[in-house]
Amino acid sequence: MNPQLAQLRDLTRRELLGRLGTGLGSVALSMMLAGENRASQTRWQDALDAVPHFAPKAKNVILLHFVGAPSQLDLFDNKPELRKFDGQRCPEKYLEGARFAFIRGKPKLLGTQFDFRPCGESGLELSSLLPNLSRVADEIALIKTLHTEQFNHGPAQLFFHTGFPNFGRPVMGTWISYGLGSVNRNLPNFVALITGSIGGAGNSMWGSGFLPTSHQGVEFRSQGDPVLFLSNPAGITTSDRGRMIDNINKLNQANLAKVGDPEIATRINQYELAFRMQASVPELMDIASEPKAIHEKYGVEPGKSSFANNCLLARRLVERGVRFVQVMDQGWDHHGSIFANLPKKTQQVDGPIAALIEDLKLRGLLDETLVIWGAEFGRTPVLQSDREKAGRDHHKEAFCVWMAGGGVKGGTVVGKTDELGYFPVEDPVSMHDFHATILHLLGVDHKRLTFKFQGRDYRLTDVAGDVLTKILA
């Protein structure tokens, strides 16, 4: 992670690749046939590329991103005063200088129609729409005052993942893969799982930006080949594939020796990883092999694309040493009919999320796995459209995210919003604070995780960010 050390490491790797000559495909094949499984060995001390700055609390991350942005006011931030003044004009002090995506004029306040109740020993308040999540309330550290600089989906999604609103920057998962390296040889270090359509920022939400592409997220699909072109074409055997890779890499090695482009070394590594994945991925994706009780707990349907299936796959991925798993679910952009549509979406995700946390805890994985719930922004305390088709617009000033496991203090609340849930009044949390805290839990000093690009050092947290010590266990 030190730039000089990283440079030396890269030079050594290139020199090694230049001297290896032929036989890389054969080596990969022998590893595969021997059943080598790095995930079954010591998971942390055996990191392949790097070590943390200090003792980590978490070793893996499962990031749950709800594309479109759920309403924090109907799920996590209970505002009795907002219900009391429901239907009245929003006070002018909230509207001065305000920018909305769709609301025009002077909107009315919109209170929730859902009940809240204290849950667990901590008394964490959760919506009645989350009955299963209430079982694990004492594992959750809830942040109520995250704010962003963007109020449209695409830029806000980029800001949530990269700390910058424009294309071209690495996402969290890429930074973490680059900084901490891999603890497995047979799977990508960063995997993206998607239900529904991709968000406005597209695949940049798991992109590598200016970091080496070996650290970008790899999308796993629920149907067909989990990774495109993973299966051999008809008439091609595994040994045929190994010989092809040998010959392709001879050419790549010659080109690498000639031009010294590190992306060629990345290409060599990716060919080898893809070859090993032919053996590891089919077993990984076989959720039908899980016990019936696990199927029922998550609500999975093997062979289909669902958020529940992806939650179970996320557990299977971190079990096998995948560092960062990003689970994205689309359909949370409730500009209208929010009180009819929000319950439908929460019903799809509430059970699987609780099952994921309980399953990780039962297996002894929750202490080392950081589970994050979040979205690109929140929803307004004011009404969009008419009462019959009541919806909420985009809201960037204050919204909720939460973390569980991996070194966080469960049953904790950070931050407080005003009586209408509009602005933070205690402990405002910036996106850079959020990112700095995630890195800290992984044993990384966010100020020291840098990459030199176009003449200057970049980092996930740009030039700001403080760790949220209140949520640390």
Secondary structure, DSSP 8 states (H G I E B T S, - for coil): --HHHHHHHHHHHHHHHHHH-S-HHHHHHHHHHTT--GGGS-TTTT-SS---SS--S-SEEEEEEEET---TTTTT---HHHHHTTTSB--HHHHTT---SS--SS-BB---SS-EEEETTTTEEEETT-TTGGGGGGGEEEEEEE--S--SHHHHHHHHHHSSSSTT---HHHHHHHHH--S-SSS-SEEEEEESS--TTGGGGG--TTS-GGGS-EEE-SSSSSSTT-S--TT--HHHHHHHHHHHHHHHHHHHHHH--HHHHHHHHHHHHHHHHHHHHHHHH-GGGS-HHHHHHHT--TTS--HHHHHHHHHHHHHTT-SEEEEEEE----SS-HHHHHHHHHHHHHHHHHHHHHHHHHTT-GGGEEEEEE-S-EE-SB-BS-STT-B--EE-SSEEEEEEETTB-TTEEE-EE-TTSSSEEE--B-HHHHHHHHHHHTT--TTT--EEETTEEE-TTTT-----GGGB-
